[in-house]
Amino acid sequence: MAYYAEKDFFEDDRLVELVTSILAGNLTLEWFDVETARLQARPADPNRGLTYQDCNLGPYGYDAIPELVRNRNSMASRGSVLVPKLPDLGYTVNRKSDVWSDDVCALYEEAKSRRWAPAVDIPWSELLSADDPLREAAMAQLCTLLEEVALVAMEAPARWVFVINQEFLEQKSFLCAQMLDEARHVEACRKRALVSARGLGRASVPAEQALKELLSAETYPEASLATNLLLGSISLAMYQALAALARTRADRLLATLSMQDVARSVAYGVGHVRYHLRHQPARAPMLNEYLDRTEHTMAGIVGSTEWLEPLIVLAAGSRERAALRRGGAFARRWFTQTVAAYLERCEAAGLGDRRQRSHLPGLANRLSA
Amino acid sequence: MSYLATTDFANDGAFLDGVARRLRGDLDLSWLDEPRERVRCRPQNERRGLTLRDLDVGRYGWSAMPELIRQNRSFAPRGAEQPDGLPDLQADVNRKSEVWAYNLDGYYEEAMTRQWNATTDIPWGELLATDLPEDIGKAYAQLLTFLSEVEMIATDVPAKWLGRLNADFFEVKNFIASQAMDEARHAEIFRKRALSTGFGLMRASSHNEHNLKFLRDADSFAEASLALHLQAEGMVLTLFRFSEYVSPTEGDKKLFRLVMQDEARHVGYGMQHLKWVVDHFPERRETVHRHLDEAENFVFGAGYATEVMEPFIILAGKGTKKANIDEGIRIQKMFQTKQGDEYFERLAKCGLPERRERSRLWKMLELAKEAG
């Protein structure tokens, strides 16, 4: 056990006296005279309910969070009155621009209102009569790898929630929503693989090596860049491809509902890096350098046999040589577009034009040749 | 610098040649013909959809999972083929009985289908139309301040452990993720309600925060779950039930009912987990007792948290006049008794009936009962 109370309360006569006195009707009411801002949160639009934006009021609001949180290290609610002897909970991320994004509250609200449940929202029975063994095998393999990706994407926010200061409540809440989104993808992809009559496929060595590198980013801005922007761009593109290649409503729904979730993470990633660089512009070279040495992981994931081949097979629809060549052409276009979209997002986030310094466009060109 | 993949994929000629070959349609397809256990999972009950329980088949299911996970150290989904070269994720928790619970899958499925939205599922217009008198309003704002303070610990603690569990325990990870979201929603609802009363947030609670730190810093997942899910959330569940009873409007009662639904699930997991530990890892029994000794020390010390007990008395008595306070104290005593009884009853149901004999908290509660 790592933490103990300051005393053995069972031996504390003062405590017994205090409780006995209160239960005899002598309330201390020390808390009653606390003076905090009397502000009332109201829905700006009653149809949308009471949002976090509606609660952005005076000292309680997120606009009032200072850039550096120096004196609030406990779980005390933002804007409440601090009392002596509050413990330090050991938060190590205490700078607002290290975590914040202008759209984080809106994205959190969206995450709650667009919830879905794989068990009941996907018409699984449609898939039980699937009669294309090749297609089912490809889906089983791809969903095995997507389950691995989702496990990492679930773990990434979890790693940071614990160390991010409680003052950034709305952002931490968004990370919790991300964890749930990814739990849903773990579940949905596993279920899809296991209704295929093929069983799960093969874990991917290159993809897992790449995922471990992404997961072990040392700072939160790097981690967000790695998982929300880079990995998010790959996952989003894959779910888009699966939606386009789907032959059943079940597969299309699985892909589009997942896309919706991942798009939220990507949006947060872009918004977060943009906010970070607006407040800490000197960080841009460091983040660019981080991407210089980390972007190879994109090649590791999308170039792995377990990712690329099932995608080609799904696009080809057959094992015949000509069909596989057509599938290969689809995958080349897919990769080129994925890289382009990712680099556009980097630029939108304020990282500048990475087309010249990134390995990825050259790689896409070389592979397309 | 952090972990680096064993290959620089952008500069590995052999890797890139392989990619280029595949993109020309020359596939390896070894994954296609690899021998594997071929199953087709299907919904046992169409109305419930395809549940995790329907996936408990062969090597993919949890029933086949060994007590000690020796083979999988990576993110390979349970049952997938594991080629050489997968990275070691260095999971800290690799023993099933450290994390597992009876009916775990059921709790997760329930969490997924019973997600609700604090923004739209509460009748905010109705709540705002009711003006609370000064004493009730301040007491309620103080109680809500306390509740918003404690809820986020239950996001931090599960999040801390999620990444430390072996990937084979993905059902536990998923449940933990759902709990983190539940608790974020609770922090949100209590904060929003406090700010909609017009009295603002009030005073932080020093004693309770030390208790939160105790929950946060547990040495093992089993201890963290014991203190968080079973002891703390169990006691908070009783508090929610009484808060529903004493809350000032119908809208507030709805709020507490929704929160209780989630909390009951977490307590359910905590109980079924402890039961699993006691059944499968009996050597843990003494550690469990020792952890509860300190957890109960914090519970008893909560008498210092006047910013929780006193608002509750005022809300229960519906005012600050003497008659109101007397009524509030009567209900507060009832609440305390109920909270203690339910806590020890839960422990007994989990296979720790001897806790009553050992517990100093139990003795103090018995003394309080005798004293009336």
HADDOCK unambig.tbl for C-alpha pairs under 7 A between the chains (distance, minus, plus):
assign (segid A and resid 1 and name CA) (segid B and resid 218 and name CA) 5.55 0.50 0.50
assign (segid A and resid 1 and name CA) (segid B and resid 219 and name CA) 5.32 0.50 0.50
assign (segid A and resid 2 and name CA) (segid B and resid 217 and name CA) 5.61 0.50 0.50
assign (segid A and resid 2 and name CA) (segid B and resid 218 and name CA) 5.92 0.50 0.50
assign (segid A and resid 2 and name CA) (segid B and resid 219 and name CA) 6.22 0.50 0.50
assign (segid A and resid 3 and name CA) (segid B and resid 214 and name CA) 5.28 0.50 0.50
assign (segid A and resid 3 and name CA) (segid B and resid 217 and name CA) 6.21 0.50 0.50
assign (segid A and resid 4 and name CA) (segid B and resid 214 and name CA) 6.63 0.50 0.50
assign (segid A and resid 5 and name CA) (segid B and resid 298 and name CA) 6.59 0.50 0.50
assign (segid A and resid 8 and name CA) (segid B and resid 297 and name CA) 6.56 0.50 0.50
assign (segid A and resid 9 and name CA) (segid B and resid 297 and name CA) 5.97 0.50 0.50
assign (segid A and resid 9 and name CA) (segid B and resid 300 and name CA) 6.48 0.50 0.50
assign (segid A and resid 9 and name CA) (segid B and resid 301 and name CA) 5.29 0.50 0.50
assign (segid A and resid 10 and name CA) (segid B and resid 297 and name CA) 6.83 0.50 0.50
assign (segid A and resid 15 and name CA) (segid B and resid 303 and name CA) 6.58 0.50 0.50
assign (segid A and resid 15 and name CA) (segid B and resid 304 and name CA) 6.56 0.50 0.50
assign (segid A and resid 19 and name CA) (segid B and resid 303 and name CA) 5.93 0.50 0.50
assign (segid A and resid 23 and name CA) (segid B and resid 329 and name CA) 6.02 0.50 0.50
assign (segid A and resid 25 and name CA) (segid B and resid 325 and name CA) 6.49 0.50 0.50
assign (segid A and resid 25 and name CA) (segid B and resid 326 and name CA) 6.66 0.50 0.50
assign (segid A and resid 27 and name CA) (segid B and resid 310 and name CA) 6.58 0.50 0.50
assign (segid A and resid 31 and name CA) (segid B and resid 203 and name CA) 6.35 0.50 0.50
assign (segid A and resid 31 and name CA) (segid B and resid 307 and name CA) 5.77 0.50 0.50
assign (segid A and resid 32 and name CA) (segid B and resid 138 and name CA) 6.89 0.50 0.50
assign (segid A and resid 34 and name CA) (segid B and resid 202 and name CA) 6.51 0.50 0.50
assign (segid A and resid 34 and name CA) (segid B and resid 203 and name CA) 6.90 0.50 0.50
assign (segid A and resid 36 and name CA) (segid B and resid 200 and name CA) 6.31 0.50 0.50
assign (segid A and resid 36 and name CA) (segid B and resid 201 and name CA) 6.84 0.50 0.50
assign (segid A and resid 36 and name CA) (segid B and resid 202 and name CA) 6.42 0.50 0.50
assign (segid A and resid 37 and name CA) (segid B and resid 200 and name CA) 6.00 0.50 0.50
assign (segid A and resid 38 and name CA) (segid B and resid 198 and name CA) 5.54 0.50 0.50
assign (segid A and resid 38 and name CA) (segid B and resid 199 and name CA) 4.98 0.50 0.50
assign (segid A and resid 38 and name CA) (segid B and resid 200 and name CA) 5.20 0.50 0.50
assign (segid A and resid 39 and name CA) (segid B and resid 195 and name CA) 6.94 0.50 0.50
assign (segid A and resid 39 and name CA) (segid B and resid 198 and name CA) 5.14 0.50 0.50
assign (segid A and resid 39 and name CA) (segid B and resid 199 and name CA) 6.71 0.50 0.50
assign (segid A and resid 39 and name CA) (segid B and resid 200 and name CA) 5.98 0.50 0.50
assign (segid A and resid 40 and name CA) (segid B and resid 195 and name CA) 5.60 0.50 0.50
assign (segid A and resid 40 and name CA) (segid B and resid 196 and name CA) 4.98 0.50 0.50
assign (segid A and resid 40 and name CA) (segid B and resid 197 and name CA) 6.32 0.50 0.50
assign (segid A and resid 40 and name CA) (segid B and resid 198 and name CA) 4.07 0.50 0.50
assign (segid A and resid 41 and name CA) (segid B and resid 195 and name CA) 5.44 0.50 0.50
assign (segid A and resid 41 and name CA) (segid B and resid 196 and name CA) 4.66 0.50 0.50
assign (segid A and resid 42 and name CA) (segid B and resid 196 and name CA) 6.52 0.50 0.50
assign (segid A and resid 48 and name CA) (segid B and resid 120 and name CA) 6.54 0.50 0.50
assign (segid A and resid 49 and name CA) (segid B and resid 119 and name CA) 4.95 0.50 0.50
assign (segid A and resid 49 and name CA) (segid B and resid 120 and name CA) 4.67 0.50 0.50
assign (segid A and resid 49 and name CA) (segid B and resid 124 and name CA) 6.87 0.50 0.50
assign (segid A and resid 50 and name CA) (segid B and resid 119 and name CA) 4.89 0.50 0.50
assign (segid A and resid 50 and name CA) (segid B and resid 120 and name CA) 6.93 0.50 0.50
assign (segid A and resid 50 and name CA) (segid B and resid 124 and name CA) 6.79 0.50 0.50
assign (segid A and resid 51 and name CA) (segid B and resid 119 and name CA) 5.49 0.50 0.50
assign (segid A and resid 55 and name CA) (segid B and resid 192 and name CA) 6.84 0.50 0.50
assign (segid A and resid 75 and name CA) (segid B and resid 149 and name CA) 5.64 0.50 0.50
assign (segid A and resid 75 and name CA) (segid B and resid 209 and name CA) 6.92 0.50 0.50
assign (segid A and resid 76 and name CA) (segid B and resid 149 and name CA) 5.41 0.50 0.50
assign (segid A and resid 76 and name CA) (segid B and resid 204 and name CA) 5.34 0.50 0.50
assign (segid A and resid 77 and name CA) (segid B and resid 145 and name CA) 6.86 0.50 0.50
assign (segid A and resid 77 and name CA) (segid B and resid 148 and name CA) 6.55 0.50 0.50
assign (segid A and resid 77 and name CA) (segid B and resid 149 and name CA) 5.41 0.50 0.50
assign (segid A and resid 79 and name CA) (segid B and resid 201 and name CA) 6.49 0.50 0.50
assign (segid A and resid 80 and name CA) (segid B and resid 201 and name CA) 5.05 0.50 0.50
assign (segid A and resid 80 and name CA) (segid B and resid 202 and name CA) 4.98 0.50 0.50
assign (segid A and resid 80 and name CA) (segid B and resid 203 and name CA) 5.44 0.50 0.50
assign (segid A and resid 80 and name CA) (segid B and resid 204 and name CA) 6.23 0.50 0.50
assign (segid A and resid 81 and name CA) (segid B and resid 202 and name CA) 5.93 0.50 0.50
assign (segid A and resid 81 and name CA) (segid B and resid 203 and name CA) 4.61 0.50 0.50
assign (segid A and resid 81 and name CA) (segid B and resid 204 and name CA) 5.89 0.50 0.50
assign (segid A and resid 82 and name CA) (segid B and resid 203 and name CA) 6.42 0.50 0.50
assign (segid A and resid 82 and name CA) (segid B and resid 204 and name CA) 5.52 0.50 0.50
assign (segid A and resid 83 and name CA) (segid B and resid 204 and name CA) 6.34 0.50 0.50
assign (segid A and resid 83 and name CA) (segid B and resid 206 and name CA) 6.62 0.50 0.50
assign (segid A and resid 85 and name CA) (segid B and resid 206 and name CA) 6.22 0.50 0.50
assign (segid A and resid 86 and name CA) (segid B and resid 206 and name CA) 4.94 0.50 0.50
assign (segid A and resid 86 and name CA) (segid B and resid 209 and name CA) 6.60 0.50 0.50
assign (segid A and resid 87 and name CA) (segid B and resid 209 and name CA) 6.58 0.50 0.50
assign (segid A and resid 87 and name CA) (segid B and resid 210 and name CA) 6.02 0.50 0.50
assign (segid A and resid 89 and name CA) (segid B and resid 213 and name CA) 6.40 0.50 0.50
assign (segid A and resid 112 and name CA) (segid B and resid 117 and name CA) 5.97 0.50 0.50
assign (segid A and resid 113 and name CA) (segid B and resid 117 and name CA) 6.72 0.50 0.50
assign (segid A and resid 117 and name CA) (segid B and resid 112 and name CA) 5.56 0.50 0.50
assign (segid A and resid 117 and name CA) (segid B and resid 113 and name CA) 5.94 0.50 0.50
assign (segid A and resid 119 and name CA) (segid B and resid 49 and name CA) 4.83 0.50 0.50
assign (segid A and resid 119 and name CA) (segid B and resid 50 and name CA) 4.74 0.50 0.50
assign (segid A and resid 119 and name CA) (segid B and resid 51 and name CA) 5.37 0.50 0.50
assign (segid A and resid 120 and name CA) (segid B and resid 48 and name CA) 6.43 0.50 0.50
assign (segid A and resid 120 and name CA) (segid B and resid 49 and name CA) 4.66 0.50 0.50
assign (segid A and resid 120 and name CA) (segid B and resid 50 and name CA) 6.90 0.50 0.50
assign (segid A and resid 124 and name CA) (segid B and resid 50 and name CA) 6.72 0.50 0.50
assign (segid A and resid 137 and name CA) (segid B and resid 32 and name CA) 6.59 0.50 0.50
assign (segid A and resid 144 and name CA) (segid B and resid 77 and name CA) 6.88 0.50 0.50
assign (segid A and resid 147 and name CA) (segid B and resid 77 and name CA) 6.82 0.50 0.50
assign (segid A and resid 148 and name CA) (segid B and resid 75 and name CA) 5.59 0.50 0.50
assign (segid A and resid 148 and name CA) (segid B and resid 76 and name CA) 6.19 0.50 0.50
assign (segid A and resid 148 and name CA) (segid B and resid 77 and name CA) 6.39 0.50 0.50
assign (segid A and resid 155 and name CA) (segid B and resid 162 and name CA) 6.68 0.50 0.50
assign (segid A and resid 155 and name CA) (segid B and resid 163 and name CA) 5.37 0.50 0.50
assign (segid A and resid 158 and name CA) (segid B and resid 159 and name CA) 4.53 0.50 0.50
assign (segid A and resid 158 and name CA) (segid B and resid 160 and name CA) 6.60 0.50 0.50
assign (segid A and resid 158 and name CA) (segid B and resid 162 and name CA) 6.58 0.50 0.50
assign (segid A and resid 158 and name CA) (segid B and resid 163 and name CA) 6.81 0.50 0.50
assign (segid A and resid 159 and name CA) (segid B and resid 159 and name CA) 6.56 0.50 0.50
assign (segid A and resid 159 and name CA) (segid B and resid 160 and name CA) 6.39 0.50 0.50
assign (segid A and resid 159 and name CA) (segid B and resid 163 and name CA) 6.50 0.50 0.50
assign (segid A and resid 161 and name CA) (segid B and resid 156 and name CA) 6.09 0.50 0.50
assign (segid A and resid 161 and name CA) (segid B and resid 159 and name CA) 6.43 0.50 0.50
assign (segid A and resid 162 and name CA) (segid B and resid 156 and name CA) 4.71 0.50 0.50
assign (segid A and resid 162 and name CA) (segid B and resid 159 and name CA) 6.23 0.50 0.50
assign (segid A and resid 162 and name CA) (segid B and resid 160 and name CA) 5.65 0.50 0.50
assign (segid A and resid 173 and name CA) (segid B and resid 184 and name CA) 5.20 0.50 0.50
assign (segid A and resid 176 and name CA) (segid B and resid 177 and name CA) 7.00 0.50 0.50
assign (segid A and resid 176 and name CA) (segid B and resid 180 and name CA) 5.62 0.50 0.50
assign (segid A and resid 176 and name CA) (segid B and resid 181 and name CA) 5.00 0.50 0.50
assign (segid A and resid 176 and name CA) (segid B and resid 184 and name CA) 6.83 0.50 0.50
assign (segid A and resid 177 and name CA) (segid B and resid 181 and name CA) 5.67 0.50 0.50
assign (segid A and resid 179 and name CA) (segid B and resid 177 and name CA) 5.39 0.50 0.50
assign (segid A and resid 180 and name CA) (segid B and resid 177 and name CA) 5.20 0.50 0.50
assign (segid A and resid 180 and name CA) (segid B and resid 178 and name CA) 5.50 0.50 0.50
assign (segid A and resid 180 and name CA) (segid B and resid 181 and name CA) 6.53 0.50 0.50
assign (segid A and resid 183 and name CA) (segid B and resid 174 and name CA) 5.02 0.50 0.50
assign (segid A and resid 183 and name CA) (segid B and resid 177 and name CA) 6.62 0.50 0.50
assign (segid A and resid 194 and name CA) (segid B and resid 39 and name CA) 6.69 0.50 0.50
assign (segid A and resid 194 and name CA) (segid B and resid 40 and name CA) 5.84 0.50 0.50
assign (segid A and resid 194 and name CA) (segid B and resid 41 and name CA) 5.62 0.50 0.50
assign (segid A and resid 195 and name CA) (segid B and resid 40 and name CA) 4.76 0.50 0.50
assign (segid A and resid 195 and name CA) (segid B and resid 41 and name CA) 4.87 0.50 0.50
assign (segid A and resid 195 and name CA) (segid B and resid 42 and name CA) 6.42 0.50 0.50
assign (segid A and resid 196 and name CA) (segid B and resid 40 and name CA) 5.91 0.50 0.50
assign (segid A and resid 197 and name CA) (segid B and resid 38 and name CA) 5.66 0.50 0.50
assign (segid A and resid 197 and name CA) (segid B and resid 39 and name CA) 4.82 0.50 0.50
assign (segid A and resid 197 and name CA) (segid B and resid 40 and name CA) 3.95 0.50 0.50
assign (segid A and resid 198 and name CA) (segid B and resid 38 and name CA) 4.64 0.50 0.50
assign (segid A and resid 198 and name CA) (segid B and resid 39 and name CA) 6.03 0.50 0.50
assign (segid A and resid 199 and name CA) (segid B and resid 36 and name CA) 6.83 0.50 0.50
assign (segid A and resid 199 and name CA) (segid B and resid 37 and name CA) 5.96 0.50 0.50
assign (segid A and resid 199 and name CA) (segid B and resid 38 and name CA) 4.69 0.50 0.50
assign (segid A and resid 199 and name CA) (segid B and resid 39 and name CA) 5.36 0.50 0.50
assign (segid A and resid 200 and name CA) (segid B and resid 79 and name CA) 6.70 0.50 0.50
assign (segid A and resid 200 and name CA) (segid B and resid 80 and name CA) 5.18 0.50 0.50
assign (segid A and resid 201 and name CA) (segid B and resid 31 and name CA) 6.85 0.50 0.50
assign (segid A and resid 201 and name CA) (segid B and resid 80 and name CA) 5.57 0.50 0.50
assign (segid A and resid 201 and name CA) (segid B and resid 81 and name CA) 6.37 0.50 0.50
assign (segid A and resid 202 and name CA) (segid B and resid 31 and name CA) 6.41 0.50 0.50
assign (segid A and resid 202 and name CA) (segid B and resid 80 and name CA) 5.41 0.50 0.50
assign (segid A and resid 202 and name CA) (segid B and resid 81 and name CA) 4.48 0.50 0.50
assign (segid A and resid 202 and name CA) (segid B and resid 82 and name CA) 6.35 0.50 0.50
assign (segid A and resid 203 and name CA) (segid B and resid 76 and name CA) 5.26 0.50 0.50
assign (segid A and resid 203 and name CA) (segid B and resid 80 and name CA) 6.13 0.50 0.50
assign (segid A and resid 203 and name CA) (segid B and resid 81 and name CA) 5.86 0.50 0.50
assign (segid A and resid 203 and name CA) (segid B and resid 82 and name CA) 5.54 0.50 0.50
assign (segid A and resid 203 and name CA) (segid B and resid 83 and name CA) 6.91 0.50 0.50
assign (segid A and resid 205 and name CA) (segid B and resid 83 and name CA) 6.99 0.50 0.50
assign (segid A and resid 205 and name CA) (segid B and resid 85 and name CA) 5.77 0.50 0.50
assign (segid A and resid 205 and name CA) (segid B and resid 86 and name CA) 4.87 0.50 0.50
assign (segid A and resid 208 and name CA) (segid B and resid 86 and name CA) 6.46 0.50 0.50
assign (segid A and resid 208 and name CA) (segid B and resid 87 and name CA) 6.63 0.50 0.50
assign (segid A and resid 209 and name CA) (segid B and resid 5 and name CA) 4.90 0.50 0.50
assign (segid A and resid 209 and name CA) (segid B and resid 6 and name CA) 6.79 0.50 0.50
assign (segid A and resid 209 and name CA) (segid B and resid 86 and name CA) 6.87 0.50 0.50
assign (segid A and resid 209 and name CA) (segid B and resid 87 and name CA) 5.96 0.50 0.50
assign (segid A and resid 210 and name CA) (segid B and resid 5 and name CA) 5.65 0.50 0.50
assign (segid A and resid 213 and name CA) (segid B and resid 3 and name CA) 5.27 0.50 0.50
assign (segid A and resid 213 and name CA) (segid B and resid 4 and name CA) 5.22 0.50 0.50
assign (segid A and resid 213 and name CA) (segid B and resid 5 and name CA) 5.66 0.50 0.50
assign (segid A and resid 216 and name CA) (segid B and resid 2 and name CA) 5.75 0.50 0.50
assign (segid A and resid 216 and name CA) (segid B and resid 3 and name CA) 5.95 0.50 0.50
assign (segid A and resid 217 and name CA) (segid B and resid 2 and name CA) 6.04 0.50 0.50
assign (segid A and resid 218 and name CA) (segid B and resid 2 and name CA) 6.16 0.50 0.50
assign (segid A and resid 296 and name CA) (segid B and resid 8 and name CA) 6.29 0.50 0.50
assign (segid A and resid 296 and name CA) (segid B and resid 9 and name CA) 5.30 0.50 0.50
assign (segid A and resid 296 and name CA) (segid B and resid 10 and name CA) 4.83 0.50 0.50
assign (segid A and resid 297 and name CA) (segid B and resid 9 and name CA) 6.60 0.50 0.50
assign (segid A and resid 299 and name CA) (segid B and resid 9 and name CA) 5.90 0.50 0.50
assign (segid A and resid 299 and name CA) (segid B and resid 10 and name CA) 6.26 0.50 0.50
assign (segid A and resid 300 and name CA) (segid B and resid 9 and name CA) 5.35 0.50 0.50
assign (segid A and resid 303 and name CA) (segid B and resid 19 and name CA) 5.55 0.50 0.50
assign (segid A and resid 309 and name CA) (segid B and resid 27 and name CA) 6.58 0.50 0.50
assign (segid A and resid 321 and name CA) (segid B and resid 25 and name CA) 6.89 0.50 0.50
assign (segid A and resid 324 and name CA) (segid B and resid 25 and name CA) 4.63 0.50 0.50
assign (segid A and resid 325 and name CA) (segid B and resid 24 and name CA) 5.56 0.50 0.50
assign (segid A and resid 325 and name CA) (segid B and resid 25 and name CA) 4.15 0.50 0.50
assign (segid A and resid 327 and name CA) (segid B and resid 25 and name CA) 6.82 0.50 0.50
assign (segid A and resid 328 and name CA) (segid B and resid 22 and name CA) 6.73 0.50 0.50
assign (segid A and resid 328 and name CA) (segid B and resid 23 and name CA) 4.25 0.50 0.50
assign (segid A and resid 328 and name CA) (segid B and resid 24 and name CA) 5.35 0.50 0.50
assign (segid A and resid 328 and name CA) (segid B and resid 25 and name CA) 4.99 0.50 0.50
assign (segid A and resid 329 and name CA) (segid B and resid 23 and name CA) 6.61 0.50 0.50
assign (segid A and resid 331 and name CA) (segid B and resid 23 and name CA) 6.64 0.50 0.50
assign (segid A and resid 332 and name CA) (segid B and resid 23 and name CA) 6.32 0.50 0.50
assign (segid A and resid 359 and name CA) (segid B and resid 10 and name CA) 6.86 0.50 0.50
assign (segid A and resid 367 and name CA) (segid B and resid 20 and name CA) 5.30 0.50 0.50
